[in-house]
């Protein structure tokens, strides 16, 4: 699944996790109180996470 970020993530800019960017999800972690996270590889080659309110399914992924 691919996600599009709805906000700039509050992480180091080297990851390129900016509003509008699309990333491939590599795993999901479920937590309590709606704290589910999706993980992706950022531009620096490191794993990054986005909370459910910070992303949407990318339109391109819906058509696959």
Backbone as CSV, one residue per row, in Angstrom:
resi,resn,N_x,N_y,N_z,CA_x,CA_y,CA_z,C_x,C_y,C_z
1,UNK,0.847,-1.168,0.000,0.000,0.000,0.000,0.893,1.232,0.000
2,UNK,0.432,2.255,-0.683,1.145,3.529,-0.700,0.311,4.575,0.026
3,UNK,1.013,5.447,0.752,0.331,6.522,1.461,0.845,7.878,0.988
4,UNK,-0.025,8.874,1.085,0.341,10.268,0.800,0.263,11.009,2.129
5,UNK,1.308,11.741,2.458,1.333,12.479,3.713,0.443,13.714,3.619
6,UNK,-0.336,13.932,4.654,-1.246,15.080,4.717,-0.607,16.282,5.406
7,UNK,0.506,16.046,6.096,1.225,17.094,6.828,2.722,16.834,6.708
8,UNK,3.523,17.837,7.031,4.958,17.629,7.178,5.155,16.899,8.503
9,UNK,5.817,15.750,8.476,6.035,15.014,9.719,7.094,15.708,10.566
10,UNK,6.932,15.699,11.882,7.875,16.368,12.771,9.135,15.527,13.016
11,UNK,9.837,15.212,11.936,11.075,14.433,12.016,12.141,15.150,11.189
12,UNK,13.370,14.690,11.268,14.493,15.307,10.562,14.180,15.448,9.068
13,UNK,14.467,16.602,8.518,14.197,16.887,7.113,14.909,15.975,6.128
14,UNK,15.962,15.300,6.564,16.701,14.406,5.664,15.841,13.258,5.158
15,UNK,14.717,12.992,5.845,13.841,11.888,5.458,12.873,12.266,4.342
16,UNK,12.708,13.559,4.099,11.818,14.005,3.028,10.348,13.739,3.299
17,UNK,9.976,13.650,4.568,8.599,13.325,4.942,7.749,14.598,4.977
18,UNK,7.515,15.146,3.802,6.786,16.400,3.662,5.398,16.172,3.077
19,UNK,4.502,17.104,3.373,3.123,17.052,2.884,3.103,16.797,1.375
20,UNK,2.275,15.823,0.971,2.116,15.495,-0.443,3.000,14.370,-0.946
21,UNK,4.048,14.029,-0.212,4.936,12.943,-0.634,4.236,11.602,-0.512
22,UNK,4.581,10.678,-1.396,4.012,9.331,-1.411,5.113,8.339,-1.054
23,UNK,4.777,7.418,-0.157,5.722,6.398,0.280,5.037,5.039,0.300
24,UNK,5.825,3.995,0.087,5.360,2.609,0.162,5.432,2.160,1.621
25,UNK,4.345,1.625,2.136,4.299,1.137,3.515,5.044,-0.187,3.600
26,UNK,5.896,-0.310,4.632,6.637,-1.563,4.813,6.091,-2.395,5.967
27,UNK,5.416,-1.724,6.927,4.793,-2.474,8.026,3.841,-1.568,8.789
28,UNK,3.011,-2.201,9.626,2.049,-1.478,10.442,2.192,-1.914,11.889
29,UNK,2.020,-0.981,12.800,2.068,-1.280,14.229,0.790,-0.743,14.859
30,UNK,0.065,-1.631,15.525,-1.191,-1.214,16.153,-0.944,-0.895,17.619
31,UNK,-1.510,0.242,18.039,-1.370,0.662,19.424,-2.721,1.044,19.988
32,UNK,-2.741,1.415,21.220,-3.982,1.814,21.859,-4.340,3.254,21.552
33,UNK,-5.600,3.604,21.806,-6.100,4.964,21.658,-5.798,5.578,20.290
34,UNK,-6.062,4.801,19.246,-5.894,5.278,17.860,-4.460,5.677,17.544
35,UNK,-3.510,5.011,18.126,-2.114,5.329,17.860,-1.483,4.340,16.879
36,UNK,-2.264,3.864,15.926,-1.712,2.989,14.897,-0.702,3.774,14.078
37,UNK,0.392,3.106,13.724,1.436,3.734,12.928,1.692,2.905,11.683
38,UNK,1.960,3.581,10.578,2.442,2.929,9.373,3.893,3.345,9.187
39,UNK,4.715,2.396,8.805,6.141,2.657,8.646,6.522,2.616,7.165
40,UNK,7.467,3.467,6.797,7.977,3.557,5.430,9.452,3.922,5.501
41,UNK,10.138,3.777,4.374,11.552,4.147,4.301,11.645,5.559,3.721
42,UNK,12.246,6.457,4.490,12.413,7.837,4.057,13.594,7.994,3.110
43,UNK,13.825,9.211,2.678,14.897,9.500,1.717,16.285,9.144,2.235
44,UNK,16.477,9.152,3.552,17.785,8.835,4.128,17.991,7.320,4.279
45,UNK,17.015,6.525,3.824,17.136,5.077,3.899,16.811,4.506,5.262
46,UNK,16.190,5.305,6.121,15.841,4.869,7.463,14.326,4.737,7.598
47,UNK,13.910,3.886,8.525,12.493,3.664,8.767,11.880,4.883,9.459
48,UNK,10.725,5.306,8.976,9.980,6.432,9.537,8.550,5.973,9.780
49,UNK,7.840,6.696,10.657,6.471,6.321,10.992,5.536,7.508,10.821
50,UNK,4.291,7.198,10.469,3.236,8.212,10.373,2.008,7.694,11.105
51,UNK,1.392,8.574,11.896,0.154,8.233,12.597,-1.025,8.303,11.646
52,UNK,-2.130,7.682,12.015,-3.295,7.566,11.127,-3.818,8.915,10.642
53,UNK,-3.712,9.952,11.425,-4.232,11.270,11.013,-3.256,12.036,10.116
54,UNK,-2.078,11.476,9.885,-1.047,12.166,9.103,-0.957,11.688,7.657
55,UNK,-1.805,10.729,7.276,-1.701,10.168,5.922,-3.073,9.776,5.383
56,UNK,-3.096,9.525,4.069,-4.250,8.940,3.394,-3.705,7.932,2.399
57,UNK,-4.546,6.989,1.985,-4.118,6.046,0.952,-3.915,6.846,-0.337
58,UNK,-2.763,6.655,-0.965,-2.461,7.395,-2.193,-3.414,6.999,-3.301
59,UNK,-3.865,7.974,-4.070,-4.812,7.732,-5.144,-4.282,6.681,-6.122
60,UNK,-2.991,6.732,-6.408,-2.387,5.760,-7.325,-2.587,4.333,-6.798
61,UNK,-2.493,4.167,-5.479,-2.628,2.843,-4.881,-4.046,2.326,-4.964
62,UNK,-5.021,3.219,-4.972,-6.429,2.801,-5.054,-6.759,2.201,-6.404
63,UNK,-6.021,2.593,-7.422,-6.295,2.124,-8.789,-5.541,0.850,-9.140
64,UNK,-4.705,0.361,-8.245,-3.892,-0.836,-8.541,-4.698,-2.090,-8.319
